[in-house]
Amino acid sequence: MSDEEELPEHIAVYLRMREIFGEPGKRSPDARKRAKKSKEATSAPFGLGRDPRGIEDILDNLTNRLGWTSSLAKADLIGSWAELVGAETAEHSTPVGSEDGLLTVECDSTAWATQLRLMRGQITTSIAQRFPDAGIESIKFNGPNAPSWKRGTRSIPGRGPRDTYG
């Protein structure tokens, strides 16, 4: 007859749990590290690392750790397009998206697209200064799409409606 059979059940369960969780040799390596760390570190109310941090610091740390800084910088760039290029220019141009360092901007007319192409250097410089994490290296300005004369599945290639004129 063993000792566990002679003891009441609640005492036997307690001794088994103490044997598993109470003895340092029976614990996992991770538990031993945590126990050692808790013995070394003192919990002082005004010690180092105990000061509360602002939400901005916490969110910056989180976005850096998760790799969201580039995406958030691109979203900020698109959101502040009017401040970047001016209110009048922003009325006639809209940033559509960015891919592989190329910012695509849709313009109301070809005249606005041409004007913004002339200002490309200034706009790229201000983007690089204000939004360095966005990774924008160049900008593409698109005018409005021209109408397509090709209609239907059986259309033939050619000059379009001009080939039937005089």
C-alpha positions in Angstrom: 0.0 0.0 0.0 1.4 3.4 -1.0 1.2 6.7 0.8 -1.3 8.2 -1.6 -3.9 5.5 -0.9 -3.7 6.1 2.8 -4.1 9.8 2.6 -7.4 11.5 2.1 -8.1 12.4 -1.6 -7.9 16.2 -1.2 -4.5 15.9 0.5 -3.2 13.6 -2.1 -4.3 16.0 -4.9 -2.7 18.9 -3.1 0.6 17.0 -2.8 0.6 16.0 -6.4 0.0 19.6 -7.5 2.7 20.8 -5.2 5.0 18.2 -6.7 4.3 19.3 -10.2 4.1 23.1 -9.8 5.9 23.7 -6.6 9.3 22.2 -7.2 11.6 24.2 -9.4 13.0 21.1 -11.1 9.6 20.0 -12.3 8.6 23.3 -14.0 9.1 24.2 -17.7 12.2 26.2 -18.7 10.0 29.2 -19.5 8.5 29.1 -16.0 12.0 29.0 -14.5 13.1 32.1 -16.5 10.0 34.0 -15.4 10.6 33.1 -11.7 14.2 34.1 -12.0 13.3 37.4 -13.6 10.7 38.2 -11.0 13.2 37.6 -8.2 15.8 39.8 -9.9 13.5 42.7 -10.8 12.1 44.8 -7.9 8.8 46.4 -8.4 9.2 49.9 -7.2 6.3 52.3 -7.7 8.5 55.1 -9.0 11.2 52.9 -10.7 12.5 53.0 -14.2 10.0 52.0 -16.9 7.0 52.6 -14.7 6.0 56.0 -16.0 2.8 56.0 -18.1 3.3 56.6 -21.8 1.1 58.6 -24.2 -1.1 56.9 -26.7 1.0 58.4 -29.5 4.2 56.6 -28.3 2.3 53.4 -28.0 0.8 53.6 -31.5 4.1 54.6 -33.0 5.8 51.6 -31.5 3.0 49.3 -32.6 3.0 50.6 -36.2 6.8 50.3 -36.4 6.7 46.8 -35.1 3.9 45.7 -37.4 5.4 47.4 -40.5 2.5 49.8 -41.1 4.5 53.0 -41.3 4.6 53.0 -45.1 0.9 52.3 -45.6 -0.1 55.0 -43.0 2.3 57.5 -44.6 0.7 56.9 -48.0 -2.8 57.3 -46.5 -1.7 60.6 -44.9 -0.3 61.8 -48.2 -3.5 61.1 -50.0 -5.5 62.7 -47.2 -3.5 65.9 -47.2 -3.2 66.3 -50.9 -5.0 69.7 -50.8 -2.4 71.0 -48.3 0.4 69.7 -50.4 -0.5 71.1 -53.8 -2.9 73.9 -52.9 -6.7 74.1 -52.8 -7.2 75.1 -56.4 -5.0 72.4 -57.8 -6.5 69.8 -55.5 -10.0 70.6 -56.9 -8.8 69.5 -60.3 -6.6 66.5 -59.3 -7.1 63.5 -57.1 -4.5 61.0 -56.0 -5.8 57.5 -56.9 -3.2 55.3 -55.3 0.5 54.3 -55.1 2.3 51.2 -56.1 6.0 50.4 -56.1 7.0 54.0 -55.4 4.8 55.5 -58.1 1.9 57.8 -57.1 -0.9 58.0 -59.6 -2.9 61.2 -59.8 -6.1 61.6 -61.9 -6.7 65.1 -63.4 -9.9 66.7 -64.6 -8.4 67.7 -68.0 -5.3 67.3 -70.0 -4.4 70.9 -69.4 -4.3 70.2 -65.6 -2.3 67.0 -66.2 0.3 69.0 -68.3 0.5 71.7 -65.7 1.1 69.2 -62.9 3.7 67.4 -65.0 5.6 70.7 -65.1 5.3 71.0 -61.3 6.4 67.3 -60.8 9.8 68.1 -59.3 8.4 70.5 -56.7 5.6 68.1 -55.7 8.0 65.2 -55.4 10.4 67.2 -53.3 7.6 68.3 -50.9 6.3 64.7 -50.6 9.8 63.5 -49.8 10.2 66.1 -47.1 6.8 65.7 -45.5 6.2 62.0 -46.0 9.6 60.2 -46.1 8.1 56.9 -45.0 5.7 56.8 -47.9 8.5 55.8 -50.3 7.1 57.8 -53.2 9.8 58.2 -55.9 7.9 59.4 -58.9 4.4 60.7 -59.8 2.3 59.9 -62.9 -0.4 62.4 -63.9 -3.3 61.0 -66.0 -5.7 63.1 -67.9 -9.3 62.1 -68.6 -9.7 58.9 -70.6 -10.4 59.5 -74.3 -13.5 57.8 -75.7 -12.9 54.4 -77.3 -14.1 53.9 -80.8 -13.7 50.2 -80.6 -17.0 48.6 -79.7 -18.2 45.1 -79.7 -16.5 41.7 -80.0 -16.4 41.7 -83.8 -14.8 45.1 -84.3 -11.8 45.2 -86.6 -8.6 47.1 -86.0 -8.2 50.3 -87.9 -8.3 54.1 -87.7 -11.8 54.2 -86.3 -14.5 56.4 -87.7 -11.9 58.5 -89.7 -11.4 55.7 -92.3 -14.9 56.2 -93.9 -14.5 60.0 -94.3 -13.9 61.2 -97.9 
